[in-house]
Amino acid sequence: MTIGIFGCGIAVAAATFIKFWDQPVSPENIWSVAVRLLYAIAITAPAWYTARESARHRTNADRARQTELELASIGPFIELMPEEKKIEIKEALTKSYFGRPIDSHDIQTPLDALQIKDLVIELAKVLKK
């Protein structure tokens, strides 16, 4: 869904450039291009932001689910071991699960600015032919 909305914003921007590519520069055309590009930004910016936040929340949920599974399964996993070994394993796990710092969030955008620039250059080359 988000990629579709993002693609729609890019399509609006591309359609604007295609429509006004061979038009003479006039105040009316400049305003038309500006308004259409603002619409493209208004469509694309929320899609980009929600995609980024969704990925971050999904990563956090996956990490929490993995931790929950590991903590819930440790009891049955070590049940048949000797008592000393159980205590040793639990002490080692205590260090890895409790008191650890919160990982920073790595933000990775769906499209890099360099990729967008290269895409625009390629589109301009194709349209000039």
C-alpha positions in Angstrom: 0.0 0.0 0.0 2.7 2.5 1.0 4.8 1.6 -2.1 1.7 2.2 -4.2 1.1 5.7 -2.7 4.8 6.5 -3.0 4.7 5.4 -6.7 1.6 7.6 -7.2 3.5 10.6 -6.0 6.4 9.8 -8.3 3.9 9.3 -11.2 2.4 12.7 -10.5 5.8 14.3 -10.6 6.8 12.5 -13.8 3.5 13.3 -15.5 4.0 17.0 -14.6 7.4 17.0 -16.2 6.2 15.2 -19.3 3.2 17.5 -19.7 5.2 20.7 -19.4 8.4 19.6 -21.0 7.8 21.2 -24.4 5.7 24.1 -23.2 7.0 27.7 -23.2 7.9 29.1 -19.9 5.1 31.3 -18.7 3.8 32.4 -15.2 0.8 30.1 -15.7 2.9 27.1 -16.5 5.3 27.8 -13.6 2.4 27.9 -11.2 0.9 24.7 -12.7 4.2 22.8 -12.3 4.7 24.1 -8.8 1.2 23.1 -7.6 1.5 19.7 -9.2 4.9 19.1 -7.6 3.5 20.2 -4.2 0.7 17.6 -4.7 3.4 15.0 -5.5 5.3 15.9 -2.3 2.1 15.9 -0.3 1.3 12.3 -1.5 4.9 11.0 -1.3 6.1 12.4 2.0 3.6 10.6 4.3 4.1 7.4 2.4 7.9 7.6 2.9 7.5 8.4 6.6 5.0 5.6 7.3 7.2 3.1 5.4 10.2 4.1 7.5 8.3 4.0 10.8 6.6 0.7 9.9 9.9 -1.0 9.3 11.2 0.3 12.6 8.2 -1.0 14.5 8.3 -4.3 12.7 12.0 -4.8 13.7 11.1 -4.0 17.3 8.2 -6.4 17.3 10.3 -9.2 15.8 13.0 -8.6 18.4 10.5 -8.7 21.3 8.8 -11.8 19.9 12.2 -13.6 19.7 13.1 -12.6 23.3 9.7 -13.8 24.5 10.1 -17.1 22.8 13.6 -17.7 24.2 12.5 -16.8 27.7 9.4 -18.9 27.6 11.3 -22.0 26.2 14.3 -21.9 28.5 12.6 -23.7 31.4 11.5 -26.8 29.4 14.8 -26.8 27.6 16.9 -27.1 30.7 14.4 -29.1 32.8 16.3 -32.4 32.6 19.8 -31.0 33.2 21.5 -31.1 36.6 20.6 -28.3 39.0 24.1 -26.8 38.9 24.0 -26.6 35.1 20.5 -25.0 35.3 21.8 -22.3 37.6 24.8 -21.6 35.4 22.7 -21.3 32.3 20.2 -19.0 34.0 23.0 -16.8 35.3 24.5 -16.5 31.8 21.2 -15.7 30.3 20.5 -13.0 33.0 23.4 -11.0 31.7 22.2 -11.2 28.1 18.5 -10.4 28.7 18.4 -8.0 31.7 20.2 -4.6 32.0 21.3 -4.4 28.4 21.1 -1.1 26.6 18.4 -0.3 24.1 19.6 -0.6 20.5 19.6 2.5 18.4 17.2 2.6 15.5 18.8 2.4 12.1 16.7 4.3 9.6 17.0 3.0 6.1 15.0 4.9 3.5 13.2 2.9 0.8 14.9 5.1 -1.8 18.2 6.8 -1.5 18.6 10.4 -2.8 21.3 9.2 -5.2 19.0 6.5 -6.6 16.3 9.2 -7.2 18.8 11.5 -8.9 20.0 8.7 -11.1 16.4 7.8 -12.0 15.6 11.4 -12.9 18.7 11.6 -15.1 17.8 8.4 -16.9 14.2 9.6 -17.4 15.4 12.9 -18.8 17.7 11.1 -21.2 14.9 8.9 -22.4 12.4 11.8 -22.8 14.9 13.9 -24.8 15.3 11.2 -27.4 
